[in-house]
Each structure stands twice: as C-alpha cells, then as structure tokens.
Amino acid sequence: MHGAGRQAGNLLGETSSFVGRQHEVAENKRALSRARLVTITGPPGVGKSRVGLRVAAQVRRRFPDGVWLVRLAELDDGALLPHTVLGVLGAGDWSLGRPIDALSEYLAPRRLLLVLDNCEHLVQDCADLVNALLRKAPGLRILITSRQVLGCDGEHVVTIPPLPVPEHPEELLSMEAARDWASVELFAERAAELAPGFAVDVANCRAVAEICGRLEGLPLAIELVAKWLRTMSVEEIIAALDEWPATGVTRPPEPDVRVGCHHETLRAIFDWSFELCSPAERRLWVRSSVFAADFDLETAEAVCADEVLLPEDVLELVVGLVDKSVLSRQDRAGRTRFRLLDPTRQYGRQRLHESGEGDLLRRRHRDHYRRLAERAEAKWFGPEQVAWNERVDSEHANLRMALEFCLAEPGEARTGLRLAGALWFCWVGGGRVAEGRYWLDHLLARATEPSEERAKALWTNAWIATIQGDVGPALAMLEECRDLARRIGDEAELTSALCVSGYAEHMRENPQRAVAYLEEALAKEKAGGRPSAVTVVSRPILASTVLLLGDCERARDLCEECLAMRDQYSVPWSSSWALWVLGAAAWTEGDTRQASAYARECLRIKQQLNDLVGVVLSIELLAWSAVGQDAESAARLLGASHTLWREIGQPLFGFAPYVARHRASEEQARKALGPQAFDAAFEDGNNLTHHQAISYALRESNDRVS
C-alpha cells in the first residue's frame, strides 16, 4: 500500500553485478557519517547512480525509518518535486498548504535516508527542497546524484571518476595483468552476459584493455560496447572505434561543457550504437524516448507505430533493442515493461528533436494516455478496480508528462481538463489529492470556455478542495459547475456535481442541504437508469449524513443498497465506505462488536485500494469500539491513528462530530488506564509503521513495538 513499512524503504536488489568502486563506496559511506547532505557528482555515464544505490544499500541499517530512492530523471516540472517525494514515501499528498511544508512535517520525527537520483536538470528546485527539509528534519540525511552540485550549505561533494584504464595496453604481458583493471573486468562481465563463453584471455587481453582505454573508463560506454560482442569480434570493435571521426553522424549539441571529453566519448558511443541498429530499430529508439519512464508493448505500438513503423513489427524491434541493451526489461503491475536508460533516453530525445517528429510524438503520447485514463475510469467502476489502480499508478510519470504537455502548449488546456477530469479517481481515491489540485487549478485557469470538460474538472477539483478542508472555494466551483451543466444540458456532469455538492455540505456540517443535493442526485441516477462510480458512493455519504441526524435505520438501508450493487458492478471503493458507515451506525446503537467487524472488513478493502484516509478512519472506528472493553488496545489504536493523520493533515479533517467522538474515546481510555499506562500504550501505537498498524488493527499481530 502507499506508505508501506517505513523501515524497509523502497530499494530493490541490483540487477547486474557491481564491479570495482570499493574506494568510492567507502568514501561516500564515511561522508554520510559526517555530513547530512552528500552529493555524488561526475560526468554522464560514470556510474553515479550505481554507486549511490550501492552506498544506500550498505548504510540502510543506520536508518530505522528506511532508505527511500526518488528517481528524478522522469520529472520535468520542479514544482512537483515535493509531490513526487511524498508519493515515493507513501505519505498522503493531501495538504492544502505548500507541499514542501507537508513533506517537512512528515519527515520531522523520522530518521531516514532520502536518495535523490539525477538532479542536474532540477538543481535549484532540489537545492530549495534540501535546504527546507534539513532545517525541519534533524534525523534526515540526503544523498544526491547529479552532474552538478547543489551549492547548499554543508554539502559534502564526492566526485566519481571513470574506472582506471591501462595507459599503455600494448605493454600488458598477461590476461591476469589486464584483469587487474576494473574497466576490463566490467567489459568481460557484461560481454559474457550476452555472448556466453566470452572471456578475457591471452589472445584478446590487450585488445580489450585498448577498448576500455578508448572509452576512457566510462562504465556506461563500456557496458554498451561490450554487448556488441554478440555480433562483432574484439578486433571489429577496435576497427569501428578507429572510424569514429569519419562516421558523419550528426551529433546533438553539447549540453554541459564542463564534462568535456568524457561527454564526447559517451556521445560518440551512442552515435555508433545508433548506427549499428537497423533503420527500424533506430526509429523505435528515437520515438520511444518520448516516454517519461517505462512503457509496455501495447503502449509502444499505440504511440510509436504508423504506416512506416508497423504495429506488428514493434515486438521484434523491442526484442532487438533489449538484446542491444538500448532497452531494459522489467515486470511491473503484472505487465512486462520496457525502459530506456536515462542517458539513452536523452540521446533519443535529441534525435527526436532533429527528426522534426517531436511535436507529433508528444501529441500521440498525450492522446494515448488520455484514452488510457478514460479507459481506466470506465474500468474502475467494476471488478477490475484494484488492478486498474495499480495500472494507473505504474503509468503516473507518463500521465504527468501528458498533463505537462497540455499545460505548456497553447490551445491544449481543454484536452488537459479532459485528461485531469478522467483521473478524478486517482486524485480522490488514490492519495494524490494535492497534485490533482495543482493540475486542475492551472488548467481551469487556462480553459475558461464553457464545455463538458470544464464541468467535470470543476466538480473534480471541488471534491479535492473539500477533502483538503477548503470548502469555500469548493462551493463556488460547484455552483459554477451546476449552472454550466444545466446550460449545456449535460445531465451526467450535473448529477456528479450534485453528489459532490452533497459531500461538501456534509463536511461543512449543513446536513439538510447535503441531504437535498444527494437525494436529487440519486433521483437523477434512477431516471438515467444506470449508476456511476460517483453516484454509487453518494449512498454512503447520504447514509453518513442521515446517521448524524439520528436516522440509523435509513443509514443502514442506504448502505445495504450500496452493498447490494456489488453483485452487478463490483464496486470495492464505495462498498468500503458503506461498510464504514454501517460500523458507525452499529457503534451509535452501542453494538461495538458489530462495529468492529464492519471496520475490519472496511480496512481490508482500503488496504487493497491504497486508500490511506479509509485506513485511518477504519482504525479510528476500531479505537472508538474497543475503548469500553479493552482500553489499552484503544489507546494503541489511537496512537496509530495519530501518526497516520499527521501524514494526511488535519485529524478527521476537523469534522466536529468525529473529532468529538475521538476526544471522548481518548478521555475514556485515559480514565480507564490511568495517565501513565495510557501514554505508554498511545506511544506504542504511535511508533507502529503502516503495515504494523494495519496488522494490529486486523488482529493479525498483538506485538508491541519495542
């Protein structure tokens, strides 16, 4: 789930062997012992990220709250940097204030290592973030990889040089002498991966050493060239290197003069690798650089294929580029996905710009992800809700890039509204609340003409604003949305606006008006003959409202009606809220055993859906229900909810009826246990990780945290 066990972090195992660099790793580990900010710098292709990840893996025991890797190569908009870090940490992206403040507050009590990888294109944004976080979070240490230092106070810089290479390869007398060089060892290991049986021997040791010297010891260049031994001999590679100056390849402009000849070497390797690909493989390499991150075969066919590059040829071309190490393969969200290494993607984008196809490919990319978002929205209302949650989460970097295109390009804001509106379930139900508000605020300010897209974006943004506690602007957006929907005759958007209007009035404690809006929405749903994901969830919202008005029977009926829809539509998200309200109704009537059973059933679904708000509300209800029978357990659950609410923002969103229940439960547990025992149990719960809190709440574990 979002916020998975903090102690584990998110580092994955290395996919290939780590060669050399013992000195650099040791130096960085020492630096992290002395300094809170360490920047690993060096030329492109030198292995900064590999060294950083190796260092992070070896020091993870020092950080009880985990080591967290944030890959920034796929992020172009620096304004979204705090959102991105919050998302990686699994913290709720809910804050109405500045996201950087929410991030600082989240990190303040924690001891963790944050690894910001590939920062060179966001240097100032990263510097601002680092300065703010280090001031507020004394237990935080940050490891940076970047071609350029941040220039922050207290920054300790470690420069990674290329791997050592023999200065005079012709003087090597044996293969043992050649293998003493890490660059030669790296070449041999990578060559053997795709050319089984290859080894550095007496016959080729000098030639391999010469290749490594020509490549100036740059690990990425060595790895790329080594893979060509599948189709070329060592001697043919040397001959090709001799011809570099005469290749005639058009080279991209130098992006950073400070990296000098090392960048020229890497660029020449890319030129050479590009020329060794078939024309169709080159075309796919260039076109696939349009993706922000990884992509699947279906997406490659949709975005990259046309009458020249046929869809049926894409699979074979992808396999060819994987064999040539241009693309890497990985499995994610149950699908096989492919990725260009970051320098390889940058090279491809230069070629894409030179080809004149850049704008066309960005539009294809945007249109594909708009269609994907709309398909996900339709599928989300059904049995595949959990699977599509995972799918959309895996595509978030590309969806974000599509939104960036709509925001940056003149005349594209309306399409951006369509995309952002289709993703309402991602913003509202997926924990990306503040980021959704960012996109919708900016797009609504640009696309002001009346349209269905604007109507949908308005109620979506109003829902987000209500969750953030910003009800005033939400009500204004909803009024505009209802008027607009009526004016253009859009019954679907009007019905959704009425549902969200009911929720907003409920949250501002105006139950009569909330009931009126929600009942009107349900009447329109029945007249239309088919529910939607929005109208279905209006039932538990209405049930919660009438429950507070004292009508337990109607509240139960509405929830049972929602649950009865599972057979036809399978709606886990709305069903989970119905279960929560049923639990609240049972609690209201004094049946705490039944209330706990409903709360646990709700919690199991919320855990699957990555719904942090649903998780913490379920734990709250369990605490309220436990206080009369097991005050110690109630205190521990209240401590766990305290930690989770701190990640979301205002506890219980400041909703007075629930705040009163929370305080009453806390006072009752404190009275039953006594102040000292209550504080001990509360602190015990406060120290639970997300997984531990859920496990304890579900009675899967009764262990205390030592």
Disulfide bonds with the S-S distance in Angstrom:
none
